[in-house]
Amino acid sequence: MSEARLIITAVVVEGRSQADVARSYSVSKDWVSKLVARYQQQGEDAFEPRSRRPRPHRGRSTPPSSN
């Protein structure tokens, strides 16, 4: 079981506070809050890993080709 699933289960099913769960799993309260919010919005899809790749910036032009 993934850590995200354990954390969300502890808050949503067990009814533990986000601060208590954050302390128990040695993670930030902010991350617990984000996981719970994502679960409330997306349901089971919240358990899927997220890409850590930076997103491209809108409006940034591509570099000129060197011909």
ZADO-1210 file (C-alpha; in nm, 4 decimals, padded with zeros to 6 digits):
<atoms>
<atom x="00.0000" y="00.0000" z="00.0000" code="MET" pos="1"/>
<atom x="00.1376" y="00.3400" z="-00.0921" code="SER" pos="2"/>
<atom x="00.2180" y="00.6005" z="00.1692" code="GLU" pos="3"/>
<atom x="-00.0341" y="00.8382" z="00.0110" code="ALA" pos="4"/>
<atom x="-00.3093" y="00.5769" z="00.0475" code="ARG" pos="5"/>
<atom x="-00.2155" y="00.5152" z="00.4118" code="LEU" pos="6"/>
<atom x="-00.2212" y="00.8869" z="00.4878" code="ILE" pos="7"/>
<atom x="-00.5541" y="00.9500" z="00.3160" code="ILE" pos="8"/>
<atom x="-00.7079" y="00.6455" z="00.4862" code="THR" pos="9"/>
<atom x="-00.5871" y="00.7637" z="00.8263" code="ALA" pos="10"/>
<atom x="-00.7532" y="01.1034" z="00.7794" code="VAL" pos="11"/>
<atom x="-01.0684" y="01.0142" z="00.5848" code="VAL" pos="12"/>
<atom x="-01.1598" y="00.6677" z="00.7190" code="VAL" pos="13"/>
<atom x="-01.0086" y="00.6688" z="01.0666" code="GLU" pos="14"/>
<atom x="-01.1007" y="01.0316" z="01.1313" code="GLY" pos="15"/>
<atom x="-00.7565" y="01.1307" z="01.2611" code="ARG" pos="16"/>
<atom x="-00.6474" y="01.4932" z="01.2397" code="SER" pos="17"/>
<atom x="-00.4174" y="01.5944" z="00.9558" code="GLN" pos="18"/>
<atom x="-00.1594" y="01.7206" z="01.2072" code="ALA" pos="19"/>
<atom x="-00.1582" y="01.3870" z="01.3920" code="ASP" pos="20"/>
<atom x="-00.1177" y="01.1916" z="01.0685" code="VAL" pos="21"/>
<atom x="00.1624" y="01.4229" z="00.9523" code="ALA" pos="22"/>
<atom x="00.3499" y="01.3619" z="01.2786" code="ARG" pos="23"/>
<atom x="00.2919" y="00.9854" z="01.2635" code="SER" pos="24"/>
<atom x="00.4270" y="00.9532" z="00.9094" code="TYR" pos="25"/>
<atom x="00.6951" y="01.2230" z="00.9444" code="SER" pos="26"/>
<atom x="00.5593" y="01.4299" z="00.6568" code="VAL" pos="27"/>
<atom x="00.4510" y="01.7919" z="00.6333" code="SER" pos="28"/>
<atom x="00.0989" y="01.8989" z="00.7267" code="LYS" pos="29"/>
<atom x="00.0871" y="02.0807" z="00.3930" code="ASP" pos="30"/>
<atom x="00.1422" y="01.7561" z="00.2001" code="TRP" pos="31"/>
<atom x="-00.1264" y="01.5752" z="00.4024" code="VAL" pos="32"/>
<atom x="-00.3665" y="01.8602" z="00.3294" code="SER" pos="33"/>
<atom x="-00.2886" y="01.8435" z="-00.0439" code="LYS" pos="34"/>
<atom x="-00.3406" y="01.4661" z="-00.0503" code="LEU" pos="35"/>
<atom x="-00.6764" y="01.4892" z="00.1254" code="VAL" pos="36"/>
<atom x="-00.7936" y="01.7740" z="-00.1010" code="ALA" pos="37"/>
<atom x="-00.6849" y="01.5785" z="-00.4100" code="ARG" pos="38"/>
<atom x="-00.8725" y="01.2720" z="-00.2829" code="TYR" pos="39"/>
<atom x="-01.1884" y="01.4756" z="-00.2237" code="GLN" pos="40"/>
<atom x="-01.1709" y="01.6148" z="-00.5793" code="GLN" pos="41"/>
<atom x="-01.0498" y="01.3095" z="-00.7730" code="GLN" pos="42"/>
<atom x="-01.1438" y="01.0043" z="-00.5668" code="GLY" pos="43"/>
<atom x="-00.9323" y="00.6953" z="-00.6358" code="GLU" pos="44"/>
<atom x="-00.7286" y="00.8788" z="-00.9024" code="ASP" pos="45"/>
<atom x="-00.5630" y="01.0712" z="-00.6193" code="ALA" pos="46"/>
<atom x="-00.3568" y="00.7611" z="-00.5402" code="PHE" pos="47"/>
<atom x="-00.1795" y="00.7650" z="-00.8765" code="GLU" pos="48"/>
<atom x="00.1762" y="00.8985" z="-00.8656" code="PRO" pos="49"/>
<atom x="00.2243" y="01.2517" z="-00.9961" code="ARG" pos="50"/>
<atom x="00.4974" y="01.3565" z="-01.2354" code="SER" pos="51"/>
<atom x="00.7664" y="01.5710" z="-01.0795" code="ARG" pos="52"/>
<atom x="00.8729" y="01.7014" z="-01.4194" code="ARG" pos="53"/>
<atom x="00.8581" y="02.0818" z="-01.4448" code="PRO" pos="54"/>
<atom x="00.5711" y="02.2150" z="-01.6502" code="ARG" pos="55"/>
<atom x="00.6515" y="02.4290" z="-01.9546" code="PRO" pos="56"/>
<atom x="00.6004" y="02.8009" z="-01.9164" code="HIS" pos="57"/>
<atom x="00.3287" y="02.9545" z="-02.1290" code="ARG" pos="58"/>
<atom x="00.4344" y="03.2435" z="-02.3427" code="GLY" pos="59"/>
<atom x="00.7977" y="03.1396" z="-02.3509" code="ARG" pos="60"/>
<atom x="00.9201" y="03.1297" z="-02.7063" code="SER" pos="61"/>
<atom x="01.1294" y="02.8445" z="-02.8346" code="THR" pos="62"/>
<atom x="01.4982" y="02.9146" z="-02.8926" code="PRO" pos="63"/>
<atom x="01.5903" y="03.0024" z="-03.2502" code="PRO" pos="64"/>
<atom x="01.7312" y="02.7171" z="-03.4571" code="SER" pos="65"/>
<atom x="02.0990" y="02.7377" z="-03.5393" code="SER" pos="66"/>
<atom x="02.1156" y="02.7178" z="-03.9187" code="ASN" pos="67"/>
</atoms>
